[in-house]
Amino acid sequence: MANKPDKYVGINDDVLGGMTTIGKVIRDAWVFGIIPETETCKNWNIAGINALLDKVNTEWDKYGCLVSHLPPELAKRHQRIHGAALIKAKQAGWSGELETEDEK
């Protein structure tokens, strides 16, 4: 069995164009201004990623975990960041099928 890496590769080098759980956490952290959009989290350890996830979850809790509850400025930033990520991921071959496979 292969060992899991102990450091994150960074959102720019993540599989599926960054459409991973960690990639989503990073993009949400950008939306909420927790980290700058230039921060890719390359070489972060799992503890750092988990701490970022906790901060992101705290922010989402303020809005009931719904994009539709975000104030206009955050909603616009969310659309820009996640919209660009979708385009990039599709160009990298991501289709979203894995995420919806259990719905078939």
N, C-alpha and C positions, 0 to 999 in steps of 0.2 A: 504494500500500500504506500502510495506516495505521500510525503509529508506536505502539509499545507504551508504555504509561505508565511513567515512571521511578520512581513511588512506588506502593506498595500502598494500595488503597482502605480497608483495614481489614476484619476478619472480619465485622463487622456490616453492611457495605455490599457484601460480596462476592457474586458471582452464585451462583445455585443454593442460596441460604440458607447459603453458606459451605462447601458440599460440594465444595471444590476442593482441589488438592494443598496450596496454602499454608494453607487453612483447617484441614486435617488436621494440618499441622505445628504450627500455633498451638494447636489443642486438645491435641495431645500435649505441647506445652511446658507447658500449664496442668497436665496430669496429673502431669508430673514435677516441677512447681514451679520450672521454669526461669524463667518469667515469671508474674506474678500473673494471675489470671483476669480482672482488669479491663483488662489490656493487650490491645488489639485490633490492634496493629501498624499502625495507620493512619499513612500517610505514611512508612513504613519503605522504604528503598531495597532493591534486590535483594541487595546485599552483606549487609545486616542480616538479611534473610530467610534467606539461605544460611548465615550464621553460626548462626542459630537452628536450622536444619535439621541442621547438624553436631552441635550439642549434643543435639538430640532423638535423632539416630541413635546417639550415644554411649550415651545412656540405654537405648534399645531393645536395643542389643547386649548389655547386661548381663543381659537376660531372653530372649535368643534370638529377639528380635523377635516374641514371642508374648504375647498378652494373658493366656493361660492360665498363663504363668510369672511374672506380676506378683505381688508380695506382696499380701495381702488389702486393705490400705489403698489401694494404687495401683489395684488392680483395681476397687475400689468407686468411686474417683474417676474412673477411665476410663469405667465404665458410666454414671455420672451425667453427665459432660461430653459424651460422645459420644451418649448416649441423648437428652439434651435437644437436641443439634444435629440428630439425625435427625428429631425432631418438628418443629423449626423449619423444616428444609429441606423436609420434605413439605408443610408449610403454605405454603411459598413456591413449590410446584410441582415440586420435585425428586422423581424417582421411582427413581433409581438405574439406569435403563435404559442410559444412556451408558456407565457403568462395566462393564456386563455384556454390551454389544452384541456383542463379539467372541466371546462364549461360545455364541452361537446357531448 
